[in-house]
Amino acid sequence: MSEEVKNTDLEETVEETVEEAVEETVEETVEEVEEKVEAKEDDAEPDKKGKKKNEPEMSKSKQKRETRKAEAKAAKKRKVAGRIIEIVIEVAIAALFGCAIIMGIIQSARKVTASSDYSANLTEEGYIEGQDLSAVKDLGLTSLVVPADSVVPTDETIEEKINSALESHKELSTDSSLEAAKGDKINLDYVGTVDGVAFEGGDTQGNGTDLELGSGSYVDDFEDQLVGAHPGDQLTVEVTFPDDYKSEDLQGKDAKFEVTVNGIYTTPEFNDEFVQANYSDEASTAEEYRQKLYDDEYDKNLENYILEYVSDNASVSKYPKGYVKIKKALLYNADLESYNYMNQMYSYYGMGALEFFGKDGYAGMGQNEYFKELTSRAKKMIATSMTYDSLFINEGLEISDEAYQDVLTQYGGEETAVSQFGAPYLHMIARQNTVVEYLKGKVTVQ
């Protein structure tokens, strides 16, 4: 057995033993309080023989039962304490022999090793091995009442989507009567010179390039000098490059650009012709497309409400043995990948490396706080998954081929999805999607 496996087993034993000890202490404390309350209620002044008044004689059989109960409780305490001592001895012995036991035995979260094995401890069908679905809290999801204002799209939202569609299909107009204003997108060509000499990167080569006036994309007041221009206009723009310009050869230099305005982009009208030209696979009229936008937004909002409700309220009384650690490893790996990607972007733009931990780091918190939050996150996700599994089984649902294919597409196609995530995990996701789709037809929106 490898040292890593030994350490993992030892850590889990410590965690389980401590949890057991805590539970024992809570139970015993409650019993002691109850006994004290009962004793106080029955309390009376002792008689001459030292016995309290109104206190009945305890039969010998009851005395034996109480004695056995006390002995069992004491034995249980000795067993828990003894196991903890054994663990401490094991740690000490292992340390003496040079085993790589990490300090995280005390703070177990620190020992999380990132993992990308999404299908670890999942059955072929994507269920968590050893999960007890009787431990899932019933949320009454099939009779859930959803507030209408949480899912019904507003008119403003639909108009924003229509405007976004129009913006994405702007057309370049060469109508010379148009006048460029700040905020307009134009297409232009230019040739730039410094002291009459062309410089690298200062010529569009007649290929044309788009520019939004007022965006600040070009140096100095280049864009401001194009406000008021018309398609077909040719004009000279004069600028001064900043002293800290990225090209040292141009820093602080005066430059002239001979500019040709090729055209101004205009927004089309939202009508049947626009829909037929750009969204014929979704609708044939402007009204049909508007309705589709409404239906899609409503469906998305309802799905998000269900997902958030289950995530916020899912609860289990018992977690599958060992799976919290696996889930933490997966979440830690995802965070590290995101962190590394962000640092690559920082490096690309010449910024200093970002630390993972710390208030100003990627995690936004210290190491101890992060791993504590990681545990909470893992447990929340496991409880959510078990809640979906419970409802899936109780309602007699099945994963359709279409639902599974949708997941494969979502995760990059069958080959990529199966190799990266494993079929069990993909089945888990497909089952959750199936439950959410089922609940959309069961909940009440009012």
N, C-alpha and C positions, 0 to 999 in steps of 0.2 A: 504493500500500500504506500502511495506517495505521501510525502510530508504535507502537500497541499490538501489531500483528502483527509489526512489525520487531523489537520488543523481545523478544517471545515466541520468535521464530525464533532470535535471537541467544543468548538464555538457554539454549535447548535445545542449541544448537551448543556452547556453553561446557561444559554438563554432559556431553554425549556425548564431547567432545574430552578432557576431564579423565578421564572413565572409561576412555577408550581409552589414555590415557597411563599410567594406573595399571596397567591390564592388561599393557601392554607392559613396564612396569618389573618387575612380578611375574614374568613369563615369563623376562625376561632375567636376573633375579637367580637364578632356579632353574637356568638354563643355566650361569651363571657358577659357582654352587656345585658343580654336577655336574662341570664341567671341572676345578675345583680339587681335588675329591676324586680324580678319575682321575689328575691330575698327581701328587698326593701318593703315590698307590699305586705309580706307575711311577717315582717319583723315585729317582735314584741319584747318586753322586758324579760330577762331570764329568771327562772324560778330559783329556789334555793340550791337545787342540784346543778345549776348552770345551764339548764335546758330552757330554750325560749318558750314562752307561753304560746299556746295554740299550735305548736309544732308537733305534728304527728310522729309516732315512732316509725322508723324506716324498717321495713321487713328485711330479713336476711337475704331473700332472693333479690330484692331491689339493690341491697348493698353490693351484692356480687355483680349485678349488671353495671352499676356505677363504677365499680372497681375495674371491671373489664374495659369499660368505655375509656376510663382515664389511662389505663395501660396502653390501649390501642392508640390513643392520641399521642402519648409520649413516645411510643415506638415509631409513629409516623414522623414526628419531629426529629427523632434520632436518625431516621433513614435519610431524610432530606439533608440534614446537617452533615451526616456522614458522607453523602454523595458529593456535596460541595467540597468537603475536605479532600476526598479522593481526587477531585478534579484539580484542586490546587497542587496536590502532590504530583499529579501527572504533568502539570505545567512545569513544575520545578525540576522534575527528572528530565523532561524533554529539553529544558533549557541547559541543564548540565551536560547533556550529550550533544549540544550544538544544533538542535532542531530549529528551523526558521519559524518560530512562533511569533506572530506579530503582536505588537502591543494592543492591537484592536480587540483582543479577547475580552478586555474590560469594556471597550467601546466598540462593540462588534460592527457597527456600521462602517467604521473606518477600513474594515477589511474587505469591502465590496470590490470584487474583481469584475471589470467590464466584460460583458458577454454579448454576442450577437446571435446566439442560438435560440431563436424565437420559439422553436418547437420543443425545447427542453421540457421534460416532465408533462408532456401532453400526449393523450392517446391518439390513435390514428384518426378518430373523429374530431379531435381538437378539444376534448374535455381535459381539465386539469386532473392529473392522476391523484387519486385519494381524496378528492373534494367531497364533502358531505353537504348535499344540497338541502338537507333538513335544517341546516344552520342558517339558511338564507331568510332574511326578514321579508315578509310578504308586503309589498308596497301597494297592492291593489291596482296594478297598472292598467288592467283591462277596463276599469271603471274610472280612470283618471279624468278629471275635469280640467281642461286647458283654458286659461283666460284668452278671450278673443283678441284683445289688444296685443297679445304676445305673438300672434301668428298672422293676423290679417294685415296685408300690406296697405300702407297709406297711399293716397294719390300722389304725394310728393315722391315716394320711392319709385313708383312706376314711371313718373315723368323723368326722374333722374336716369333710369335705365334706358328710356327711349332716347334721351339726349346723348347718353353715352354711345348708343348704337349709331346715332347720326354723326357724332364726332369721329367715330372710327371709320366712317365712310365719306369723309370730306373729299371733295373733288377739286383738282387744281384748275383754276379759271384764268384765262388770259384776257379777260374782258378789261380793256384799258380804262373803263370808267370806274373801276374799283379802286379804292384808296386804302393802302395798308395802315392799320391802326395797331397800337400796342395790344398784344394778346393774339394778334393774327399770326397764322403760320404762312410763311411765304417760301417760294423756291427761288434760289438765286445762283448766279455764277460770279466768281471774282478772280482777279489777279492782283496779288499784293507785291509791293516793292519797297525797299529801304534804300534811299539815296539813288533811286532809279534802277536798282538791281533787284531782280526777283529772288525770293528766298524759299527754302524748302518748306512745303506744307502751306504755302500762301496762294495756291492756285487750284481751283476746282477742276481744271482740265476740260471744262465744258460739260461735265457730267451732271451739274446741278446738285444742289444740296438744300435740305429743308432747314428753316430757322424760325423759331417762334419769337417774335419781337417782344422785348421786355423780359426775356428769360435769363439774361445775363450770361449767355453761353459764349459770347464773343467779347474781346477786350475793349476796355475804355467805353466810349459811347457809340461804338460801331452800330448797334441796333437802333439807337435813338435817331441816327441820321437817315434811317430808312423809313421812319414813320412818315406817312403822307405820300410815299412813292406809289406808282401805278405799274401794272404789268407792262413790260416793254421798256420801261425807263432804264437809262444808263446814267450812272452818277459816280462821282468820286467821293470816297469816304476816307477821312484822315483820322488816324488814331496814334496814340503813344503807348507802346508796350510798357507794362509795369516793370519796376526795377527787379522784382523777384520772379519774373516770367520764367517758365520752365526751360526755355531755350536761352542759354547764356548769350548767344550771338544777337538776340533780339531785345535783351533787357534794356529798358530805358530808351529804346530807339523809336523815332518817328517813322510812320509808315503810311503809304497811300494804297487804297484798294479801288480798282476800277470795277464797279459792280453793275451787273445786269439783273434786273428783277424779271424772272421768267413768268411768275404768276402768283396769285393769292388763292389759298385754299378756302373754299366756301362750304357751308353746311347745307346739305340737301333738305328738302321738305319731308316730313313724315306723312307719307300717303301710300296708297295701294301700290303705285309704281315702285316706290322705294322698297317696300316689303317684297314684292315679286322679284326685284332685281337682286336683292341681297339675302332674303330669308325665305325663299320659296319652298324650302324643305320643311319649314316650320309653320308657315301660314301663307294665305293668299291675299289677305286684305290687312289694312292697318288695324282694324278693330280686332281681327282674329289674333294678330301678333300682340296687341295690347293685352288681350285676355290670356294668352299664353304666358306672357311675362308675369301677370297676376298669379296664375295657377302655379307657376314654377316657384315664385317667391313664397307663396302660401305653403307649399309643400316643403320647401327648405326650412322655413321658420318652424313648422310643426315638428319636423325631424329634429332640429336643433333643440327645441324645447324638451322633447322626449329624452334625447341623449343627455342633456344637462340635468333633467329631473332625476333620471336613474343614477347618474354619476354622483349627484349631490346627496341622494337619499339611500343609496344601496348600503346594506349593513349585513354582516354575518357574525355569528357568535363563535365561529371557529374557522381558522384558515388552514388550507391544505399543508401538511407537513413539508417543510423545506421550500415551498414555492415562493414565499415572500422574498427569500434570499435570491432566488432566480429572477424574480421580477425586478428587484432592485438592481441586479447586474445588468439587465436589459435597459432599464431607464438610465443608468449611469453611462452605459455605452452610447446611448442616443445623445445624452448631454455632451459627452466628450467629442462625438463626431461634429455636433453643432458648434462646439467651442473651437475645435481645430479649423473648421471651415471659416469661422469668423476671424480667426487669427490669420488665415491665408489672405482674406480680404484686407485686413489691417496692413499686412506686409505688402500687398500689391499696391496699396495707396500710400506707402511710405510711413505708416503709423507704427508706433511701438507695440510690442506684443502685449496682449491682454492676459492678466492672471485669471486662473479659474475661480479661486476662492477670494473672499473679501468683499466688502461693501461696494467697491468700485470694480470688482471683477465680474466675470461672466455669470457666476451663480448669484451674485448680489448679496451674499451672506458668507459667514465663516464656515470652516470645515465641519465642525460639530453640528452647527445648525443645518447645514446642507444635507448631511447624511441622515439627520433626524427627519427632515422634510422628505427625503427620498423614501424612507420607510413608510411614512404616511401616504405618500403618493402611490407606492406599490400596493399597499393594503387596500386603498380606495379602488384601484383598478381591478384587483382580484375580486373584491366584493361586487363590483359592477359586472364583471364577467360571469360570476356565479349566479347573479340575479337574472341575467339573460338566459343562462343555461337552464335555470329552474323553470322559467316561464316557457321556454322552448319545449321542454319535456312535458310539463303539466298541460300545455295546450295542444300537444300532439302535432307539433309543426314539423315540417321537413324542408331541407335545403334544396331548392330547385337547381337544375343545371344552369339556368340563366343567372341565378344569384351567385353561384360559384364562379361562372365565367366572368361576371362583372368584377369580382374580387381579383381574379387573375389579371384582367385588363388594368384595374386600378393599381396593381403592384408591378406593372411593367411587362405583362405577358407571361404565359405559363412557364417557359424555361427560366426566365429571370426570377419570377415570383417563387417558384418551388425551390430553386437552388439557394436563394437568399433567405427565405423565410421558412421553408418547409411546408409540406401539405397540411400537417396538423394545425399549424397556426392559421393558415388560409381558411381552413374549415371553421375555425373559431370565429374569424371575422365574418365569414359568410353567414354563420348562425346568428350572430348579433345583428347583422343587417336584416336578416329574415324576421327577427323578432320586432325590430323597429318598424319595418314595413307593415307587419301584422298589427302593431299597436296604432298605427296611423288610422286604421279603419275601425278601431275599437274605442279610442278616447272620444270624449265629448268636448267640443269647442263652443264656449258660450261666454 
